[in-house]
Amino acid sequence: MKASQKGVLFILAAGIMWGTIGIFVRSLNELGLEAMQIVFIRALITAAVLLIGVLIYDKSLLKIKLKDIWCFAGTAILSILFFYYFYFVTIEKASLAVAAVLLYTAPIFVMLMSVVLFKEKLNGKKITSCIMAFAGCALVAGILDGGNRLSGVALLTGLLSGFGYALYSIFSRFALNKGYSSITITVYTFLIALLCLLPFVDYATIGAAIAAKSLTAIPAALGLALFVTVIPYLLYTAGLTTVNSSRASIMASVEPVMACIVSVAVFREKMSIFGAMGIVLVIAAIILLNLREHSGDIN
């Protein structure tokens, strides 16, 4: 299998794994934990697992140049924390469906920034795939099912969440171009994110929830950290070594499709005809994006 094909599979696998996050988040919600507390748990366990793994596997992966710290601060603060914050604000001010659709404006931001920053080619196939993926996400989220009204504040915070989500691909690309591995990028992303979260967390609530229902809390926290964070972030960042940022961001749109499947299969939520159409659109966008052109533009 060619490296570019592996990159595509890595990114699709990451998107699918991210799409299962609702299983773990809902389990922790039921224990009384709020969004930012869950983000902290995710960052804490992820950073610890990655750091221990690197110390055992290869300490040299922790070596970075001080002048490059901005790349990792970008993936941690301007992406991970930035997009989560504005995503949660949007969820408070609008429906989850609308918040999800606005979050998935990310491929548009990635495509535009990649053209300017990395001189990536903007062709008809990318533009068409991006439109199809966004439309598919809108249908999967059910935006056509219920006449949702959107305030100006919710629109702004939703677009900012999508922009923050897009920045992970951008800052990761900068770090990769400087020769850092996907493991190094992921480790420093979550270490810096964790340090930034430390002053804002209610540790007593988290400790009480875990102590009261450890048989539920611990597996959910580990699943959140390992299955939907450590593994997919490593896969996605590794995929960026052979797949350019704009293509990767569009392919990751498989995430809301997987989330929709989880909602039906696990939580017994109904899927509308629009949702089914959205899944088809996203899959079609990914297939279109990966069709070879005569120019050989695989990246």
Backbone torsions as a table, in degrees:
resi	resn	phi	psi	omega
1	MET	NA	132.9	-179.4
2	LYS	-70.1	155.7	-178.9
3	ALA	-59.8	-38.9	-179.4
4	SER	-65.3	-36.4	177.9
5	GLN	-68.7	-38.5	176.4
6	LYS	-62.7	-40.1	179.4
7	GLY	-59.6	-42.3	178.2
8	VAL	-62.4	-46.5	179.9
9	LEU	-63.3	-39.3	178.7
10	PHE	-59.9	-46.2	-176.7
11	ILE	-68.4	-41.3	177.8
12	LEU	-64.5	-40.8	178.3
13	ALA	-62.8	-40.7	179.0
14	ALA	-62.4	-44.8	179.7
15	GLY	-61.8	-41.2	179.3
16	ILE	-64.1	-43.0	-180.0
17	MET	-66.9	-41.0	176.6
18	TRP	-60.3	-31.4	-178.1
19	GLY	-67.9	-12.8	179.2
20	THR	-94.1	5.3	-173.8
21	ILE	-59.4	-30.0	-178.2
22	GLY	-59.0	-31.8	-180.0
23	ILE	-60.5	-45.1	-176.2
24	PHE	-80.2	-38.7	-179.8
25	VAL	-65.3	-42.7	179.8
26	ARG	-64.7	-35.1	177.7
27	SER	-63.8	-40.6	179.8
28	LEU	-75.2	-33.4	175.4
29	ASN	-59.6	-40.1	-178.8
30	GLU	-65.2	-17.9	177.7
31	LEU	-89.2	0.9	178.4
32	GLY	92.8	11.7	-180.0
33	LEU	-87.6	138.7	179.4
34	GLU	-91.8	172.7	-172.6
35	ALA	-54.7	-52.6	-175.8
36	MET	-68.4	-28.6	175.4
37	GLN	-67.0	-37.0	177.9
38	ILE	-68.9	-39.7	176.9
39	VAL	-60.6	-41.2	179.5
40	PHE	-63.3	-46.1	178.7
41	ILE	-58.4	-43.6	179.8
42	ARG	-60.4	-47.4	-178.3
43	ALA	-67.5	-40.1	-177.4
44	LEU	-62.5	-53.6	-177.0
45	ILE	-68.4	-40.3	179.6
46	THR	-60.8	-48.6	-179.4
47	ALA	-61.9	-41.9	-179.0
48	ALA	-65.1	-46.5	-179.5
49	VAL	-62.3	-46.2	-178.7
50	LEU	-65.1	-43.3	-178.0
51	LEU	-64.3	-46.3	178.4
52	ILE	-61.8	-43.6	-179.9
53	GLY	-60.7	-43.1	-179.4
54	VAL	-68.6	-39.8	179.1
55	LEU	-62.2	-33.4	178.9
56	ILE	-80.7	-43.1	-172.7
57	TYR	-78.6	-54.3	-175.7
58	ASP	-164.5	99.6	-177.7
59	LYS	-62.0	-24.6	-177.4
60	SER	-63.9	-19.3	179.2
61	LEU	-68.0	-15.3	179.3
62	LEU	-86.9	-7.1	-179.2
63	LYS	-77.2	121.2	175.2
64	ILE	-136.5	160.7	176.2
65	LYS	-89.6	135.6	-177.5
66	LEU	-56.0	-34.0	-178.7
67	LYS	-69.3	-14.0	-179.9
68	ASP	-99.1	3.2	-175.8
69	ILE	-60.4	-25.2	-179.2
70	TRP	-61.9	-29.8	178.6
71	CYS	-63.6	-43.8	-177.1
72	PHE	-76.8	-33.5	174.7
73	ALA	-64.8	-33.8	178.4
74	GLY	-65.6	-47.3	180.0
75	THR	-67.5	-31.2	-176.5
76	ALA	-83.7	-56.0	-172.3
77	ILE	-86.5	-52.9	-176.5
78	LEU	-75.8	-16.8	178.1
79	SER	-109.5	-75.3	-173.2
80	ILE	-54.4	-56.6	-177.2
81	LEU	-72.8	-40.4	-178.9
82	PHE	-60.9	-51.3	-175.3
83	PHE	-70.8	-35.9	177.5
84	TYR	-63.6	-44.8	-178.4
85	TYR	-58.9	-53.0	-176.9
86	PHE	-70.1	-28.7	176.2
87	TYR	-65.5	-43.4	-179.9
88	PHE	-68.1	-37.4	177.3
89	VAL	-62.8	-42.3	179.5
90	THR	-63.4	-39.9	178.2
91	ILE	-61.9	-34.8	178.7
92	GLU	-70.1	-32.8	-173.3
93	LYS	-99.5	-10.4	-179.9
94	ALA	-145.6	179.1	179.1
95	SER	-73.6	159.6	177.9
96	LEU	-61.0	-35.2	-179.9
97	ALA	-62.2	-47.8	-179.8
98	VAL	-64.5	-41.8	179.4
99	ALA	-60.2	-41.1	-179.5
100	ALA	-65.9	-41.2	179.7
101	VAL	-63.9	-44.7	-179.8
102	LEU	-66.8	-34.8	176.2
103	LEU	-59.8	-37.9	-177.1
104	TYR	-88.0	26.6	161.0
105	THR	-80.8	-6.1	-177.4
106	ALA	-51.2	-46.6	-179.1
107	PRO	-58.3	-31.5	178.7
108	ILE	-67.0	-45.7	178.1
109	PHE	-62.6	-43.1	179.9
110	VAL	-61.5	-45.0	-178.4
111	MET	-60.5	-46.8	-178.2
112	LEU	-66.8	-43.7	-179.9
113	MET	-68.2	-34.0	-179.1
114	SER	-68.2	-33.7	177.0
115	VAL	-63.8	-43.1	-177.1
116	VAL	-76.5	-46.4	-172.0
117	LEU	-84.9	-36.3	-174.4
118	PHE	-116.5	5.1	177.5
119	LYS	58.9	31.4	176.9
120	GLU	-70.2	146.8	-179.1
121	LYS	-75.8	134.5	177.1
122	LEU	-104.3	100.5	-178.2
123	ASN	-110.9	173.5	-177.1
124	GLY	-60.6	-35.3	-178.5
125	LYS	-65.7	-42.2	179.4
126	LYS	-65.6	-44.7	-178.9
127	ILE	-63.0	-45.1	179.3
128	THR	-63.3	-43.9	179.4
129	SER	-62.2	-40.2	-179.9
130	CYS	-63.2	-44.7	179.3
131	ILE	-64.1	-44.0	179.7
132	MET	-62.7	-43.2	-179.3
133	ALA	-64.5	-42.8	179.6
134	PHE	-65.6	-43.4	178.3
135	ALA	-62.7	-39.8	177.9
136	GLY	-63.2	-42.5	178.1
137	CYS	-62.8	-39.4	178.4
138	ALA	-61.7	-41.8	179.7
139	LEU	-69.7	-42.1	178.6
140	VAL	-61.5	-39.4	-179.6
141	ALA	-71.1	-12.9	177.2
142	GLY	81.4	26.8	-175.7
143	ILE	-67.3	-21.8	178.9
144	LEU	-90.1	-3.0	-175.2
145	ASP	-87.2	-17.8	-172.9
146	GLY	-150.3	41.2	170.7
147	GLY	37.1	54.9	-179.4
148	ASN	-71.3	133.2	176.0
149	ARG	-97.3	141.1	-173.0
150	LEU	-123.6	126.8	177.3
151	SER	-81.3	163.6	179.2
152	GLY	-63.0	-38.3	179.8
153	VAL	-65.1	-44.7	-179.9
154	ALA	-63.8	-38.0	178.0
155	LEU	-62.7	-45.0	-178.9
156	LEU	-64.5	-49.2	-178.5
157	THR	-66.0	-34.1	177.8
158	GLY	-65.1	-43.4	178.2
159	LEU	-66.9	-35.5	177.2
160	LEU	-66.5	-34.9	176.8
161	SER	-64.6	-40.9	177.4
162	GLY	-65.2	-38.7	178.1
163	PHE	-64.9	-43.7	178.2
164	GLY	-63.3	-40.6	178.0
165	TYR	-60.8	-39.5	-179.3
166	ALA	-67.1	-30.5	-175.3
167	LEU	-65.5	-21.8	178.0
168	TYR	-62.7	-45.1	178.7
169	SER	-62.5	-38.6	-176.4
170	ILE	-69.9	-52.1	-178.5
171	PHE	-68.7	-33.3	175.6
172	SER	-63.2	-39.8	178.7
173	ARG	-62.1	-42.9	177.5
174	PHE	-58.7	-45.1	-178.7
175	ALA	-65.8	-41.9	178.4
176	LEU	-62.7	-40.4	179.6
177	ASN	-65.3	-22.1	178.0
178	LYS	-88.8	1.5	174.9
179	GLY	97.2	5.8	179.9
180	TYR	-81.6	146.9	-179.4
181	SER	-81.4	164.6	178.7
182	SER	-62.4	-32.5	179.5
183	ILE	-66.7	-45.9	179.0
184	THR	-58.9	-44.9	-178.8
185	ILE	-62.8	-44.9	-177.8
186	THR	-67.4	-41.2	179.7
187	VAL	-60.0	-52.7	-176.8
188	TYR	-69.4	-29.9	176.3
189	THR	-58.4	-49.2	-175.8
190	PHE	-81.0	-27.1	174.6
191	LEU	-65.1	-46.3	-179.7
192	ILE	-68.2	-40.4	177.8
193	ALA	-60.9	-41.8	179.4
194	LEU	-62.2	-46.4	-179.9
195	LEU	-60.6	-36.8	179.8
196	CYS	-71.6	-27.5	-178.9
197	LEU	-82.1	-23.9	-172.4
198	LEU	-49.0	-42.6	-176.6
199	PRO	-75.8	-10.0	-169.9
200	PHE	-113.1	13.8	-172.5
201	VAL	-109.9	140.0	175.2
202	ASP	-89.0	92.0	-175.0
203	TYR	-67.3	-31.7	-178.1
204	ALA	-62.8	-42.9	-179.8
205	THR	-64.6	-42.8	179.7
206	ILE	-64.2	-46.2	-179.6
207	GLY	-62.4	-41.0	-179.8
208	ALA	-65.5	-41.1	-179.3
209	ALA	-65.3	-42.6	-179.3
210	ILE	-69.4	-40.0	-179.4
211	ALA	-66.3	-38.0	-176.8
212	ALA	-71.3	-39.1	-176.8
213	LYS	-136.3	61.2	-175.5
214	SER	-63.5	-32.0	-178.9
215	LEU	-65.5	-25.5	176.5
216	THR	-95.1	-44.7	-173.3
217	ALA	-66.3	-44.7	-175.2
218	ILE	-65.7	-48.7	177.1
219	PRO	-61.4	-38.2	179.7
220	ALA	-65.9	-42.4	180.0
221	ALA	-66.0	-41.8	178.9
222	LEU	-66.8	-40.3	177.4
223	GLY	-63.1	-42.4	178.7
224	LEU	-61.4	-41.1	-176.6
225	ALA	-78.2	-41.6	-174.5
226	LEU	-89.1	-56.2	-171.5
227	PHE	-74.7	-33.6	-178.4
228	VAL	-112.8	11.2	177.8
229	THR	-133.0	-70.7	-174.8
230	VAL	-56.6	-56.9	-174.8
231	ILE	-64.7	-51.6	-178.5
232	PRO	-65.9	-34.8	178.4
233	TYR	-67.2	-38.1	175.6
234	LEU	-64.6	-43.1	179.4
235	LEU	-63.6	-46.2	-177.5
236	TYR	-64.3	-46.0	-178.8
237	THR	-66.4	-36.9	176.2
238	ALA	-65.5	-37.6	178.6
239	GLY	-62.6	-30.1	-179.5
240	LEU	-66.9	-13.6	178.9
241	THR	-72.4	-22.8	-179.2
242	THR	-123.8	-8.2	179.7
243	VAL	-123.3	130.1	-176.0
244	ASN	-71.3	165.2	-169.3
245	SER	-60.7	-42.3	-176.8
246	SER	-67.2	-43.0	177.8
247	ARG	-64.2	-43.3	-178.3
248	ALA	-60.9	-43.2	-178.4
249	SER	-63.6	-38.8	178.7
250	ILE	-68.8	-42.4	-179.1
251	MET	-65.2	-30.9	178.9
252	ALA	-68.4	-8.5	176.7
253	SER	-66.0	-4.6	172.5
254	VAL	-65.8	-16.6	-178.7
255	GLU	-57.8	-53.8	-179.8
256	PRO	-65.3	-25.8	175.0
257	VAL	-64.6	-46.9	178.4
258	MET	-64.0	-38.7	178.7
259	ALA	-61.5	-37.9	178.4
260	CYS	-66.3	-41.9	178.8
261	ILE	-63.4	-41.4	178.1
262	VAL	-62.5	-41.7	-178.4
263	SER	-62.0	-35.6	180.0
264	VAL	-78.7	-46.8	-173.9
265	ALA	-76.0	-37.7	-175.2
266	VAL	-96.2	-45.6	-174.9
267	PHE	-100.5	2.5	175.4
268	ARG	59.8	31.1	176.5
269	GLU	-83.2	147.3	-175.7
270	LYS	-78.7	145.5	175.0
271	MET	-109.4	128.3	179.4
272	SER	-82.2	171.1	176.5
273	ILE	-62.9	-32.9	177.9
274	PHE	-65.6	-39.3	178.3
275	GLY	-61.5	-43.5	178.2
276	ALA	-62.9	-40.9	177.9
277	MET	-63.3	-38.1	179.7
278	GLY	-63.7	-41.3	178.1
279	ILE	-60.1	-44.2	179.1
280	VAL	-61.8	-41.8	-179.3
281	LEU	-63.6	-45.2	-179.2
282	VAL	-64.2	-45.1	178.7
283	ILE	-61.9	-41.3	178.3
284	ALA	-63.1	-38.9	178.7
285	ALA	-63.1	-42.1	179.8
286	ILE	-66.2	-41.7	178.5
287	ILE	-63.9	-45.8	179.6
288	LEU	-59.9	-41.9	-177.0
289	LEU	-64.7	-28.0	-175.7
290	ASN	-101.4	5.5	173.7
291	LEU	-71.9	134.3	-180.0
292	ARG	-70.0	143.7	173.3
293	GLU	-108.4	162.9	179.8
294	HIS	-62.2	-25.2	-179.7
295	SER	-75.4	-12.1	-179.8
296	GLY	75.4	23.4	-177.7
297	ASP	-77.5	79.3	-178.8
298	ILE	-83.1	-22.1	-178.7
299	ASN	-98.0	NA	NA
